[in-house]
Amino acid sequence: MNKKPNPELVDDENPEWTDEMFKQSVRLDGLPASLQAKLRGRPKAIVTKEAVKLRLDADVLAALRASGDGWQTRINDTLRASLHLAGRV
């Protein structure tokens, strides 16, 4: 069965690969290390964060989210400042 692509899903900037394109392709591990690092995505941070589940009051959460992107980072910064004032970090 030969399916035809949905015209609404066809991306002119990213056409379906031809047999010739597959023949010219190179595996990631066949590329120089410097290029491999760029293609693998965001580098691992030296200091990573830990995902937690935190229950907050609805009005507090709404206010934080309303403050825009980065609200989770601001929560972390606020907690760190509070702990610093208390002499715990």
C-alpha positions in Angstrom: 0.0 0.0 0.0 1.5 3.3 -1.1 0.3 6.1 1.1 0.3 9.7 -0.1 1.4 12.4 2.4 -1.2 14.8 3.8 -0.5 18.1 1.9 -1.2 20.1 5.0 1.6 18.3 6.8 4.2 18.6 4.1 7.1 20.9 5.1 8.8 22.4 2.1 11.8 23.4 4.2 12.2 19.8 5.4 11.5 17.5 2.4 11.3 13.8 2.6 14.7 12.2 2.2 15.6 10.7 -1.1 17.7 7.5 -1.6 20.7 9.8 -2.5 20.4 11.7 0.7 20.5 8.5 2.7 23.6 7.4 0.8 25.4 10.7 1.7 24.4 10.6 5.3 26.9 10.1 8.1 26.3 8.6 11.6 26.7 11.0 14.5 29.7 9.0 15.8 31.3 9.5 12.4 31.4 13.3 12.8 34.2 15.3 14.5 33.8 15.4 18.3 33.4 19.2 18.3 30.4 18.9 16.0 29.0 15.9 17.9 28.9 18.0 21.0 26.9 20.8 19.3 24.4 18.3 17.8 23.8 16.4 21.1 21.9 19.4 22.7 22.4 21.4 25.8 25.5 20.4 27.8 25.0 18.9 31.2 25.2 21.6 33.9 27.9 21.2 36.6 25.4 21.8 39.3 22.0 20.3 38.5 18.7 20.9 40.1 16.4 18.3 41.5 12.8 18.0 40.5 10.3 18.1 43.5 6.6 18.3 43.9 5.6 21.3 46.0 2.1 22.1 47.1 1.4 25.9 47.1 -1.7 27.9 47.8 -3.6 28.7 44.6 -3.3 32.5 45.1 0.5 32.3 45.7 1.0 30.1 42.6 -1.2 32.4 40.5 0.8 35.4 41.5 4.1 33.7 40.8 3.0 32.5 37.3 1.6 35.9 36.5 5.0 37.4 37.1 6.1 35.8 33.8 8.7 33.3 32.6 11.3 32.3 35.1 8.9 32.1 38.0 10.3 28.8 39.1 13.8 30.2 39.2 12.5 33.2 41.2 11.0 30.7 43.7 14.4 29.1 44.1 16.1 32.4 44.5 13.6 33.5 47.1 14.0 30.3 49.1 17.8 30.6 48.9 17.7 34.2 50.2 15.4 33.2 53.0 17.7 30.3 54.0 20.7 32.6 53.7 19.1 35.1 56.1 18.4 32.3 58.6 22.1 31.2 58.3 21.3 27.8 56.8 23.1 28.1 53.5 
